[in-house]
Amino acid sequence: MDNTPVILIAYKRAWHTAQVLNSLKKHNIQNLFVFSDGPKNNDDLSDVYETRLLFQRIDWTTPTIIEQNKNIGLAKSIVGAVNYVFTKYDRLILLEDDCVPQKHFFDFIGACLNKYENNEKVFGISGYTVPVPESILKKYPHDLYFFPRIGSWGWATWKRAWRHFEHDLAKGYRQAAENNIDLSQGGTDVPLMLNQMLSGKLKDVWTLHWALSVYLNKGCYIYPTLSHIENIGMDGSGVHCGATQKFITSMADRKPSRYPDDVKINEDIYKNFRRYYDIQQPIQRRPKEISLKKPSLKIIHLCMQDFGGAGKAAYRLHKGLQAVGVDSTMLVLNKRSCDSSVKVLPNDYSSSMTSCLNVSEYNSPVWNQQAVRWQKLMLGYPTRPAGLEVFTDAVSDVRLDRVQEIQDADIINLHWVAGAMDWPRAPLAIRGKPIVWTLHDVNPFTGGCHYAGDCKKYIEKCSACPQLGSDNENDLSCQAWKQKHDAYKSLNINIVTPSRWLGKCAAVSKLFSQFPVNVIPNGLPIDIFKPYPKAEIRKQLNISETSKVILFGANSVLNERKGFRYLLEALNKIPLKSGHNITILTFGHFPKGIKIPSKYSVMNFGSIADEKQIAMAYSTADVFVLPTLEDNLPNTVFESMACGVPVVSFDVGGIPDMIDHKKTGYLVKPKDIKGLIEGIDWVISSISSGRDFLKECRAKVEKEYALEVQANAYRDLYERIWNKMIGAGSQKPEVGGRSSEGRSRNTARQKETGTASPEKLYQTAQKLISSEKEKEAIGALKVFLLLYPDYALAHNDLGVLYYNDGNKEEALNHYRQAVRFEPENVTFQKNLADFYIVEAGRVEEALQIYIKLLEANPTDIETLLILGQICESLKKVDEAMVFYSRVLEIDPGNAYAIERLREVQKM
C-alpha cells in the first residue's frame, strides 16, 4: 500500500471498530486518520470511551486521531474528515466503523486510484458491490464495472472530484430539474430520499449531496464485480441502518487484474444493480394477512455434557430454542438431564452409520478415556504450573462422521466440544454443513488451554506454552493448534460469543480472524431465577435476619481462577465491629477435610443441581461476590441478578457486560483486595441505607439475559446463515449438471471404497424408479448416498420419492441437500421453491429462489408465470401485471398469461 491516507470514521461500536482496525493492521496501513464522534448523551459515554480505547492500542503505526467533544453526526463527520484530509493530500480512502477491508481491497482501490486518476468521468471507487449473478459475470471480461450511483461502504476518491461536492442540496436539486437530470438513474429510491431530506423528514445524510454532485456532472463510480468490503453493520447496531440480509454478497477470492480503459456501462449489470435500489421491486415484504407456518431447520447442539457452566448454558439455549419453535436436539457424552431431546453420543463406531443413545443419566466411557489420556499427556510436562484447569488436545475417539444425527442436521451448533470432536477428521464429519460455534472459553482458538491468562500467543500461533511449562516450539500446544488450523480452513464456521471480551479475543486470534463473530449473551429461565422470600429461607437455615450474607459460588470452590481466596482475604481484613454480623455462604464442589480459614461463619451448600434451589440460595444473600480472574459470561452473575441480588466482581472478561457499576453491582480492579472490601461495603451500606437493588438487577436481566431473547437471536442467526448458504451459488456446474468439485470428491470416494463409479451405481436406483418400485428405490438411494453423500441428483430424486410417499419432512431435507450441492441447478431450485409454496407456505423464501432464477434467465416463461401467480395470491396486483406482461412480450400468444392478465386487471 502506498502513502494514500486512510480515514476511519468511528462512533460508539467498539466491537465493529475493532474488526476494521484488525484488518488495517493486517494490511499494515501506515497513513491513518481516525475521526471519533462524541457522545449524544450520557448513555453513550461508556461505549464511546470503549471505542476510543482501541485507538490508544494501535501499535503498528502512529495515527492522527481527532476526537469530537460533542456529537456532530455522521454527515458532518464524513464531510469534515474528507475536507480536512484534502487540505494535505490529493486522494484518500474512507472506511466507516462497520466496513471491513478484505484481502484484496487495498490492491483494488490503489490500482483504480492510479489508473483513473485523470478521468473526469470517474468520481470515486467503491469496495463493495451488490451481488452480481454468476450468469452475468461469466460473460463480463473485467474485474470492475461502472455505475452512476455513488457507493459509501469502503470508498475512495480524488480531490479533483470532491471539488464538485454540492453542499447546498436545494440548489443542486433545482439545477438537476433545470438540466433534465434523471434522478432515478441510480435507483428510484434516490428521488424519494431527496424529497424526504428537503422536507426535513430525513436528516444527517451526506450521500445524497455526493450522489447529486455525480449526477449533475454526468459522472460515475467504479464497483468491483466481487466485493472487497464486508459490511458487518447490518445487524441492527447502527444509527442509520437496521438489520437486513439484503446486501449480503460474495467476497473476492483472487486479486483483481482486469481493468477496462474506457468508461462504459454494461446493460446487464446496470439492470441487476437497479433491482437492489428501485422501490417498485416485486414483493419485498410478506403481507400481514398471509399466515405462514415455517418448518424449522434441524439444529444439533454438540457439547461435552449438559451440566456444569458451559453444559448448563448450552442446555438452556437448547430448551429456549425449542420453546420458540426450533427443531433442536442436543448431543453429549455425559448426561444428567433425563431429557429425551438430549441424546448421548455412541460408544461403538464399528458400523458405517450409527444413531445416538436414548438414555437417561449417563457417564460415557469415551469421556473417561479422554480424561485419562489428557492426564497422561500432562505427565510429559513435569514443570507445568500447579492449580491450572484441564489442558485438552485436538483429537477424540468420537466418530461424528458416523453419527446419524450429525449427518441429518441442517446446522451444527458447537459448544464446549473438547473430547467430543476429532479435529483431524472434522472436515469429513461436518463437511458442507454450516457451523455455529458458541464459545464458552478461549480453547477453540488456542492450542489447548481454556483460559489463557496473560498469554497472547493465540494471536499468532501457539507454541512453547507457559501453561505446559514448556519451552519446546513443537510442544502439544503447537501440534493441537496446527490440527485445528488445518481443519478450520475447510469449514463454514460462524462464531458466537456470549461476551464482547471473548468476541474481541476470537476476532484477533489467528485461527478465527477469518470468520464472522457475533455477540449473543447467554440466557436463563427468569421464571425460575427470581427473588424468593429472603426471611423464610434464612429462618430455615437458622441465619439471622440482621446478618449480612455474602454468597460465593462456582463449580468448585477451590478453583483458583474463580478467586475465592481473594474474597477470604478481603473479609479477614474487614475489622470486627460490635454488632457486625457477617455470614459467608458458598455453593459448589468442596472437598472433605478442607477447612475455610475465616473469622466469620461459613456455610457450604455443596453442589446444587436443582435450579430452583440455586435461586433460593441467591435469594438468601445480600450480595454475591465473584472475584474471578478470567471469565467469559459466568452464569452465576446473571443468576444472582435475576434473583435481585447485586454482584461484586473483578472487572475482567465479560463481567463488565453484565454489571453496571454502582447500579447492579460493583466492579473492582483485578486482585485489588482493598477495592473488593470497598465494593462489599458499598453494597451492604447501600442496603442498610434503604436501597433496593431488586428493580435494577431484575430489569437488566429481563432485557438482556432472558432465555427468549437469546433463543430468538439464535433463531435469526440460523436463518440468516441458511439463507446465505442456499443463495451462495459457489459451485460452478459443468455440462451435464455435475460440478467439477463434486465429481473429484466422488472419484476420491470411489478409489477409497473400491466401488464402481457413482454413475453406474446410480443406474440401479434409476431402474427401480422406472419400474415404479418406489420403496425399493428409496432404499437404494439411501445406500447410494452413504457412499456419495454430495451427489445432488440422488438427493433430488430421493426428495421426489419421499414426497410421493407422503414423507414431507424427508422430502424437504433432500430438496435442500440437492440445492446445497448444486446451487445453480434450475430444476433443483424450482423443486425446493415449489415445496416451500405448496407445502410450507414459506412464500418469502420461494420468492427469493424464483427471483434469483429470473435474474439468471430473464426470459424463463415458467418462472415469470409462477411469480405472477404468487403475486396474484398475495394481492400484489401491480407486480402480477408486470410478470404476466413480461410473458406476453416474450410469447404474445400465451393464452394463460392473457387470461390471468384480464383477471388481475379486474382486481
N, C-alpha and C positions, 0 to 999 in steps of 0.2 A: 504494500500500500504506500502511495506517495504521501506528500505532506498536505493533502486536501483536508481541511478541517472537518471534523465530525461533530455535529451538535446532538446532544441528548437532552430532551425535554422531559422533566420529571415532576411529579407532584407528591402523591402520598401512597403509591402502590409499591411498597418495598420489595415484595417478592417478585413482581413483574420486572421491576427495575434491575434487580439482581440478575435475572436471566439475560437481559440486554448487556449488562456490564460483563458478565461471564463470557459472552460472545465477543465483545470488544477486546477483552484480554486475550482470547484465543487468536484473534486476528492481529494482536499487538498494535492496536491503534494508538498512535502517539500524540497526534494533534487533536486533543479532545476538549470540547467546550460543554460544560454541564450547566443548564439553566433550571433551577429548582424554584417552583412556585410556592408561595407562602400559604399558610392555613386559612381557610374561610372562617373558622370558628374554633373554639376550644376543643371541640370533639376531634378536630383534625390534627391537633398539636402532636400527639404521640406518633401518629402514622407519618407525618411529615418529618419528624425528628428521626424516626427509624430509617426512613428513606435517605435522609442526609448523612446518617452514619455510614452508609455504604460508600459515599463519595470520599470519606476520610480514609477508607480502607483501600482505595485504588493504589496499587503498588507497582504497576508496570509502566506508568508514565506520570507526569505532573500535570493534571488537568487545570484548565481555567474554570473556576466554579463561581457562578453568580446566583446568589440566593435572594429571593424576594422576602421582605418582611411581612407583606400582606398579599393576599391572593389577587392576582391580576387576571386570571382566567387563561384558558388555552389559547385563544386567538391572539391576545396581546403577547403571551409568552413566545409563541412561534414567530410572529411577525417581528417582534422586538429582537429575538435572537438572530434571525436572519439578517435584519438591518445592521445589527452590531457586528456580526462576523464579516459582512460585506464591506465594512469600513477598513478591513485589514486584508481580505482575500477576494479573489475573482470567481471562486467556485466553492461549493460546500455540499455536505451530505447531512441530512437531518433525520433523526430517529426519535420517535416518541417512546415512552417507557414500556410499551407492550409490543413493540416491533423488533423481533429478534433476528439479526442477520444470520443467514445460513452460510454454508461452506463457501459458495462462490459469489456472495453478494458484492463484496468489495472489488473482486475481479470484474464483474459485470458493470458495476457503476463506474469504475475507473476507466474501463475501455470506452464506454459511451461518453463520458465527460471529455475524453480526448478526441474521439472520432467526430462528434457532432458539436464541438465547441463553437464553431463559427457558422453553424447552420441556423439562421434566424427563424426557421420554421419550428425548430425543436425548443420547447420551453423547459423541459425537465425530464427526469428519468425516475420511474417507479421501480422499486424492488419487488413489489407484489403484483400478481395478476389474478384475475378471476379464473376459475378452471376453464381450460380450452379443451374441447373434446379431442380424443386421440384421432378420430377420423379427419379432423381439420389439420392437426399437427403433422400427420403423415404426408399431407400434400404441401405443407408450408416449408420452404427451404431455409428459414432463418431462425435465430435464437431470440429474436425480439420482434415486436410489431409496433405500429404507430396508431394512436387513437387521440381524438380531440379532447378527451376528458383528462383532467389532472389526477394524479394518484398521490395520496398523502401517507401511505404506510411504508415508510423507509424510502426516502426520495432524495434527489439531488438536483441542483440547478446551477446556473451561472449568473453572475452579476449583470451581464448584458441582457438576460431575460427578465430578471427580477426588477429591473428599472421600469418595466411596463406594469408593475403591480398597481392595481387601481384601488386606492384607499376609500374613495367615495363610491359606495355601491349604487346609490341612486343615480349618480352621474353616469356610471358605466351602463346601468340598465337603460337609461334614455338613449345613450349612444348606440346600444345594441338595437333598440327599436328603430332609430333613425336610419341605421345601415342594414336593416332587414337581416340581422344575425339570427340564425336558428338556435335558440337557447336550449332546445331539446336534443341537439346533435350528439351529446354525450350521455343522454338518458333523460326521460321525461320527468324524473324527479328533480332535476336542476331548476326549471322554471317554477315548479311548485315551491321549492325551498327558498328561492329568491323572493317570491311573493310573501312567504311567511316571515322572512327576515326583514323585508322592507316594511311590513305591517307591525313588526315588533313581537311576533309570536315565536320567532326563532332567534336565539341570542348566542353570543360567544362562539361564532363560527368565522373562520378565516378562509376556508377553502372556497367559498363562493366568490370572494373577491379575486382569488387567484384563477379560478375557473373562468370567470367573466373576462379577466385580462387576456387569457389564452384565446377565448372565442373572438374577442374584439380584434386581435392581431392575427386571426386565422392560423393559429399555431396548433401544435400537437404535443403529446407526451410519448415517451418511449416506455414500453412494458416488456418484460421478459415473457417468453412463451410458457415457461415453468417458473414458479415463484422462487425468489431468493430471500424472502422475508416470511417468517411465521408470525402471524398476529395472535398473541396469546391473551388479548384483552377482551375477546368476545365471550366473556364468562360472567357478564353482569357486574363486574367490579368497576367499570369505567363510569365517568360522569356523562359522557356523550354517547355511549353505545350500550345497548342492552345485550342480553345473552342471545346468541344466534349461532347456528351452524351453517348458515347460507354461504359464507365466504371461505369455508374450508377448502383448501386447494393443495395440489401435489407440489412437493419441493423438488427443485432441480438436483439431479444426482451426478451431473457432469459439468465441467467448466464450459461456459458458452464461448463460441468461437465464430459463429456465422452472423456477421453484421452487415446489413444492406447499405449500399452507398446512397440510394435515393429514398426520400421520404414518400412512401406510398401506402395507402390504407387498403388492407385486404378485406374484401367484402364479407367473406365467411366469418372472419374473426370479429369484424365490426358488428355483425348481427348477433353473434354469440355474446359479446360484451354488453350489448344493449339489453339483453334479456335479464341481466342482473340489476339493472337500474331503471328500467321502464316500469312505470306504475301499473300499467294495464297488463300485467302478466296473468296468464291463466291460473286461477285458483292458487292463491298464496296461503290462504288460511282455511282451516276446516270450519264449515258453518256450525253455529251452535245447535241448530235444530237436528243435526245428524248425530246419532248416538253410535259411537264406535267402541266395540269391545276388543281390546288388544290382547292377543295371546302373548304371554310373557316369554322372553328369552330364557333359555336354560342356563342358570348361573350355578357354577360349582365353586364352593369355598374350600380351599385346601389349607389346613392348619395342623400343627403337630398334635394339638389337643383342644378340647372345648372348655377348658378351665384354666385358672391362672390368669395373669394380666392380659397377655395377647390373646389367649384362647377365649377368655370371657368377652373381650371386645369383639372378636370375630363372631362368636356365637350370638351376641346381642345384635350385631349387624344382620346376620342371617335371619333371625327372628323378626327384626324390623322390616326387612325386605319382604318376607312372607306376609306380614301384616298389610303392606301396601300393594299386594297382588303379584309379587315377583316369584317366579318358579325357582326357588333357591334350595340347594342341598349342600350339606357340609360334610367333608371327608376328613377324618382324623386318624391318628394312630392310637391315642389314648382317649377314652370317653367316660364321662361321668353323668351326662345329662339325662339319660334314659329317654331321649327324644328320637323318634323313629326317622326324622328327617336328617339326623346326624348318623352317618354310616362310618364303619371302620375299614380302613384300607386292608386289603388281603395280606395274608402271611405266605401264601403259596402262589408262585407265578410260573408254575410249570406249564400251564395251559397258554395258548396263544392269546386268549382274552378271558378275563375273569371279572366278576362283579364284587362289589364291596360287601362287607358283612353287616347284616341287620341284627345287631346285638344290643344289649343294654350296657351297663358299665363294663369297661374292658381296658386292660393294660396290655398293650401289644408287645409280643416278644421281639418284634422288629425294632421297636424303640429301645428296649432293654439292650439289645445287641449293639445298637448305635451308641448308647451311653457308655457301655463298657469299652467300645472301640475308641471313643474320644478320650477316655481316661488313660488308655494305653498310649495313645498318641502323645499325651501330655508328659508321660514318663520320659520321652525323648528330649524334654526341655526342663532339666532339673533346676535351672535358675529362674524358672517362671515365678513372678512375684505372687505372694500369698494373698488370699481374700478376693480374688477376681472371679467373675462369673464364668460360665461354661464357654469354651472356645470350640467352635464347630467347623468342620471342613465342608467340602462341596459334593461329597458322594453319599450314596444311600443304596440300600438293598431294595428299596421300593421301586417297582417297575410300572410307572404311570402309563407307559406305552401299552400296557396290557390290562389297564383298568377300564372297564366298560363305561363307567360314569364319566371319566375324564374324556374319553373319545366321543361321547354323546353330547358333551357340553357345547353351548354356543360361546360362552365367555368363562374363563377360569379366573377366579379371584384368589390370588395367593395371599397368605398371611405370614405367620412365623412357621417357616417350612424346613428349617434345618432338621435333617434326619428323615424327612418325608420326600425330599426332592433330590434326585441324582442328576446333577447339572450336566455332566458329560453326555447323558442320554436325553436331556431335556428337548433338544431340537427335534428328536424323533417322537418324543412323547406328546408334546403340545404344539407341534409344527402347524402353522396356519391358523391357530386359534388366537383371538385377541386375549391378552392377559392384563388384568388389573391387579396391581400388586400393592396391597395395603401394608405399609411399613410400620412395624412396631418397635424397631430399633435400627441400628446402623448396619447390622450384619449383611443384608443383601448387597451392599456396595463396599464391604471390606473383605479381607482375606480370612476372617474367622471370628473376630471379636464382635460382641453385640453392643457394647458401648465403648467408644474409642478413647474416652478421657481427653487428655491434651494432645493425643497423636492425631496428625492430619495427613498421614501417608496415603489414605484412601483417595485423596485429591488427585494424585498421580498414579501410584501403584504401591501395593502393599509388599513389604519385604523386611527382613531384619526386624521382626515385630517386637516391640517393647513388652507386649502382653505375654509373649512367649519367653521373654528374657533372652532373645536371640539376636545375634549379630550376623547370622547367615543370610545372605541376599536371596538364597533359594530355599528358604525355610517353608514350613507348612502354610504360612500366610501367603507367601508368593505363589505357591502351587495352587492353592484354592482360588486365589484371585485370578490367575490365568484361566482356570477351568470355567469360572463364571464369565470372564471376558469372552472366551470363545463361544460359550453358549448364548449369551445375550445378543450377540451380533445377528443371529438369525431369528430372533423372536420379536413379536409385536407387543411391546411392554408399555403400559400406561401406569405411571406411579401415582399412588395416593399416599399422602402423609397426613396424620391427624393434627400435626402442629406445624407452624411456619418454620420453627427451628429445624426440624427434621427435613422439611422440604428444601430448605437452603442447603443443608449438608448434602442431600441427594443430588441437587442440581449442580453442585460444584465437583461432585465425585467423577472420576474418570469412567467408571462403569455405567453411570446413569445419566451423564450430562446430555446424551443424545435423545433421551426420552422425555415426553411431556410429564410435568409434575403438577398434580392437583392437590390442594389442601382441603380436606373434608374432615372436620373434627369427629371424634368418636361420639356415639350416642349412648344413652342409658334409659331404662324404663322409669320415667319420672312418676308413674303411678305407684311404683314400689319404693323408690328412693324419694322419700318425702318426710317432712317432720312428723315425729311420733311424740306422744306425751312425755316430756322430759321428767316430770316429777314422779310419774308412775314407774318409769323404768328405773330411776335412781332408788326408789323405795324398794323395788325387787332386788336390787344389787347391794342394798344397805349402804348407799352413798348419800351423804348429807346434801340437802337442797342448797345449802350455802357454800358447799365445796366448789372450787374452781377445777373443773375436769378438763384435762389435757389429753387428747387422744392421738395415738400414732398407730399406723397400720401399714403392713407390707406383706408380701408373700412369705418373707422370712424376716423376722425382727432383727436378725443378726446380719442381714445383707449390708455389706459395707457401703454400697452405693446409695442405699436409702438413708443413711446418715443418722441412725438412731443415737449413736454415741454423741453427736453434736447436740441433740436435744437433752440428753442426760447431763452433759457438761454445762449447758445453759441453765438448766433447772437447779443443778447443785451449786451454781454461783449466785442464784437469787437468795438474798439473806432471809432467814426465817424471821417472821414478824409475829407479834401477838395476834392471834385470830386468823393468821394467814394459812388457809386450809387448801392444799392442792392435792389432787388425786391424779395419778397417771394411769391411763388405760391403754392397752395395746391389743392388737389382734394380728394374727399371722403365726407361722410356724415358730415355735420357741423350744429349743432342745431342753430336755430334762436335765436338771443338775446345774443349769446356768442361772446364776443369781444376778439380778439387775442392781448395780450399786447406786442407790438413790436414797436421799433422806426423806423422800416423800413416799406415800403409799402407792404401790404399783399393783395393778390388777391386769392379768392377761386372759383374754377370751380364747386364745388359741386360734386355730384355723377355722373359719366360719364359711360354710358352703351356701347356706340359705341366704338369699339376698335380703329378705325382709329382716332377718336377724342382724345382718350387717348394717342396714339402715337404722335399726333401733340402737345399735352401738354408736353410730354417728350422733343420733338424736340425744344420747346421754351427755355428750360433750359440750363444752363451751367453745372450744377451739380445737381444730385438727392441725397438727404440726407435722410437716413432711420436709425435713432438711436434706432432701435428695441432692446428690452431687451431679447427677446427669439423668435426665428423663425426657421421654417423648411427650406423651399426654396422659399422665397416670390416672387410672380410673378413680383412685381414692380421692383425688382433689375435687372432681365434679360430683362424685357420690356424696361427699361431705357437704358441698354447697347445695346440692339438691335437697338435703335434709335441713337446710337453713343454718349450717354451721360454717363460720368463716375459717379460712386456711392461712396459716403462716408457713412460708416455704422460701427456700433459696431461689433467687432469680436466675434460673438456669433452664435450658432446653425449651420445652413447650409450656412451662409453668406460667410465664407472663401472658400467654394467650388466654389463660384461664382465670387468673387472679387480677382483678382491678385493684391496684394498690389503695389501701385505706377505704375501699368500698366493700369488696367481698373478701378481703383478707389483707395480708401484709407481705411485701416482698423484701427479701434480705440478701445482701451480697453473699456469695458462696463462702462457707466456712467462717462467717462472721458471728462469733458467739455473742458478742455484745449486741449486735443487731438482732439476733434471734431472741435475746432477752427483751429487747425493746419492743419487738413485734408481738410477743406473747403478752407483755404488759399492756401494750396499746389495746389489744383486743379485749383483754379482761377488764381493763379500766373503762373502755367504751361501754361494755355490757353493764358494768356497775353504775355507769352514769345514765343508764336507761336506753342505750342504743340497741335497736332490734335489727340484727343482720339478716333475718329471715327473708324479708321482702326483696332486698337487693340480690342476695345469693340465689334465691329461687328464680327471680326474673332472668338472671344471666343464664341459668341452666335451661330454662324453658325456651328461651330464644335461640340458643346456640347448640345445646347438647341433648335436646330431646331426641329420642330414638327415631321418631317420624321424620324429623328434619334431616338426620343423617341418611335414612333409608331413601328418601326422595332424591337427595343429592346423588346417591349412588345409582339409583334407577335412571336418572337423567344422563349420568356419565355412561352407563352401559349402552343406552340407546344412541348416544352421540357416537360412541366408538363403533357400534354395529352398523349404523347408517353410513358412517365414513368408510368402513371396510367394504360394504356392499357396493358403494359408489366409486371405489378407488380405481377399478379397471387397470390394475398394474400389470397384468399379464397380457402379452401380445399374441393373439391367436394366429396359428399358421393356416394354410389352405387345408381344409378338411376339419377345421374347428378345434384341433388339439393345440395346446401351447407347447412350445419347444421345451420350456422348463418342466412342464408336467410330463412330457414324453421322456426326458432324460431321467427323471426320478423313477418313472415306471421301468425304464430299461435297467436302471441300477437295481431296483427291486427284483426284476426278472433274473438278473445274474445272481443276486443274493440267495433267492429261493430255489433257483434251478427250474422254475416253471416255464410253461410255454408263454408266448407273447401275450400281452393283455388282449389284443385284438382277436386272437384265436380262442382264448378262454371266453371272451365275451360272446362269441358266436353261439355257445351253448345256451346262454340266457336268451339270446335273440330267438333261437329256435323254439324255446318254451313259450316265449311271448307270442310268436307267430301261430303256435298250436293252441293258443288261448289257455295254456296251463299256467294261470297267473300265480297260484300259490307256490308251485314249483319254481317259477321264475323269480319270485321274491326270495326264496331260499338260495337259489343260485347266485343272485346278485349280491346278497348279504355276504356269502362266502367270497365272491369275487372282490368285494370292497375291503375285505380283511387283507387281501394281498395288494390291492391297488386302491388305497383309500382316497386318492385325489383324482380318480377317473370320473370326470364330470358327467359324461354321458350316462354312466351307470347310475349315478345319483339321480339324474333327471328321470330316467326310466323307472327307477325304484319309487320315486315320488309319485309318478303317474299310477303305478300299480297299487301303491298304498292308498292313493286317493280313490281309485275304483273299488278297493276293498273296504272303504269306509274308515280307514285309519288316518284321519286328517292330521293328527299331530306328527306322525312319522312322515307323512307326505310333505308337510311344511318343512320339516328338518332337512329332507333330501333336496327339495327345491332350492333351499338356501345354500346347501353344500354345492350344488351344481353351479350356482351363480358365483359362489366363493372361488371355485377353482377355474371357472371360465367366465369372468365377469362381463365380457363383451359378446357372449353368445346370445343372439336376439331371442331364440326360442326359449332358452332357459330363463331369461329375464321376463318374458311375457308369461310363462307358466307361473312364476313367482308372483308377478303383479296380479294376474287373474285370480290366484288363490287369495291374495290379500283382499281383493274386492268382493269376490263371491262368498268366501267362507269366513273371513275375519272382519270385514267391514273396515279394514285399515286403508281408507281411501287415500290418505296423505302419502303413505309410503308407495302405494301403487302409482300415484301421480308422479312422484319423483322418478320412478323407473320409466314410465311412459314418456315423460318429458325428456329424459336423457336419451331414450331411443329416438325420439323425434329430432333431437339435436344431431344425432349421428346420421339420421336418414330423414330429412325434412319432407320427402315425398312418399313416405310409407303410408299408404291409404288406410291400412288396417289400424295403425296406431292413431292416426287422425280421427277415425271413426270412433274408436274406443274413448279417446279424450273428449270427443263431442258428447258421447253417451254419459260419461262421468259428470261433465259439466251440466248436462241436462238434469241428471238425477239430483244434483246439488242446487238446481235452480239458478245456475250461473248462465243466464241467457246470452249475454254478450259474448262470453268466451265460447259457449257452444256454437254460436253462429260463426265465429271465427274459424273454428276447426272444420265445421261442415262446409264452409265456403272455400277453405283451402282444398278440400277433397274435390270440389267441383272445378277448381282451377286446374287440377291435375287430370281429372276424369269428368268432363262436363256432363256425361250421360249417366252418372252414378245414381241409380234410382233411389237407393236407401238414403243417400245424403240429401237428395231433393226432397224426399218425403219428410225427413227429420227437420230440415230447414224450414219447411212450411209450418210444421207443428211448433217449432221453437218460436217462430215469429208471432204465434198466437198467444204465447205465454205472457 
